[in-house]
């Protein structure tokens, strides 16, 4: 009988039918709210790492530690075809220099990270680095993928061998 409150001046208890007035309970049930919020939290935690933006680039492996920073850096990417991107926007080399100079005038202490596909020509990367440095940026870093550590007790990866000259088959 939770939530039933008899009305004032109700008919005596010996009558066959009692007149009662039902009043709504003003309590909020927070259990469904908490359930929904936990589901949303899990969804955001799972999808947040997938929302990283960038141009798909096959980065070379490195054993260096990650560099921590205070603000979001600019990312200049060079894909396998040699196309240059600032963030996700494609630029020509001349346009990139103009855009970077405008950004440098606004934020002179901005960090710039470069990402280059491992199949990109070294000269192309140096050309793009020159444009970044000429536009005024002095905090320039190169990005690479973290190498996966070898399991304890496993043999180290084999070093690449020089090709051996093939001997001709003996004649009969």
N, C-alpha and C positions, 0 to 999 in steps of 0.2 A: 504494500500500500504506500510505497514511496511516492511522494509528490502529490498526495491527495490531502487537501486541506478543507475541512468542513466550513461551510459558510456560517457567518454569524447569524444568529436567530434561526437556526435550523429547527425543524419540527421535532417534537419530543421523540425519544428513542423507542417508545412503545408503538409508534405508528408503523403501519405496514411498509410504507415507502418513505425513505428519508431523502430529503432534498440536499444534494451536495453540489458544491461549485468546484470545478476543477480549474486550477491555476497553472499556467505553464511554468516549467522550471527554467530559470535563466542561466544555467551553467553551460559553458562551452565545452564540447568534447574535443580535446586537443589531440587525441590519438590519431585520427585520420590526417590531421595537419602535419604531425611529426612524421608519419609514414610517407607522405608526399614529399616533404622536405628532404628526407633521407634518400629517397629514390632520385630526386633531382641532383643532390650532392654527388651521388655515385655516377650519374650520367655525366656531369660536368668533369669529374675527376678522370673518367675514362676518355672523354673526347678532347680535353684540353691539349694533351700531347700530340694529337692528330691534327691540330689546327695550325701547326707551324707552316709558315709560308716560305716560299722560295722556289728557285728554279731547280729542277732536278739535275744534279751534278754528281758524277761518280768521283768522290773525293779519295785522294791517296791516304793510306794508313800511316799513323804516326804513334809514337809512344810518349809524346809530350803531354803534360798535364793541361787541363782546361784553364783558360784565363778568365778570372772573375771580373765583373765590371759593375759600375753603378747605374748606367743608363743603357738604353737600347742602341747598339751601334748601327751604322750604315753597313749594308752588305752589298758588295760589288761581286757579281758572279760572271764567270765565263764558261759557257757550256761547251760540249764536245765539238760543235760546229764553229766555234770561235765567236759566237754572238755575245755581246756584253749587256748585262742587266744591272740596274740599280734597284734593289728590292726585287720586284717582279716585273718592272717596266724595262723594255728593251730600248737601248740607246745606241747611236753611233758613237765613235770615239770622240768626235768634236762636240756632240750634244752632251756627252757624259761630262766632259771638262766644264762646259758652261753650267750644267746643273750642279756639279760639285762645288764650283766657285760660289754659286748662289747659296748653297747650304753652308759653306764655310763662312760666308759673310754673316749668316744668321747665328751659327754655332761654331765658333773657332776651335773649341776643345772637343769636338765630336770625334769619336773613334770610328775607324773604317776597317772592316774585315773583308778580305778577298777570298773568294771560293773559286777554284778552277778545276775543271775536269782533268783527270790524270792523263788524258789523251791530247790535251791542248798543247800547242807548240809553246816552248819556253819564251820565244820572242814575243808572242802575243801577250803572254802574262806580263812580261817586262814593259811592253807598250802601255798596257792598262795601268800598271803600277806607276809608270811615269806620269800619266794623266792625273792620277789621284794625288801624287806628290806635288805636281805643278799647280794643282788647284788650291794648295795651301795646307793640306792635311799632313800632320807629322806622326799621328798615332795610327799606324797601319799594321794590321796583323793578317797572317795567312791562316786559313782554316783547313783542317784535315780531319779524317775520321779517326777515332780512337781504336788502336789495335786491340784485339781480343787477347787477354793474357793466356799463356799456355797453362795447361793443367799440371799440377805437381806430379812429378814422376814421368811425365810424357817427354818424348824426345823433342829437342828443338827443331824448328822447321829447317829443312835442308836448304843449304845455300845453292843458288843457281850455278850450274856447272857450265864451263865453256864447251862449246860443241867440239866433238872430237872428229878429226878427219876420217872419212870412211875409207877402208882399204878395199882395193878392187878384189873381186872374187878370183881365186886361182884358175888358170886356164887348163884345160885338159887336152 
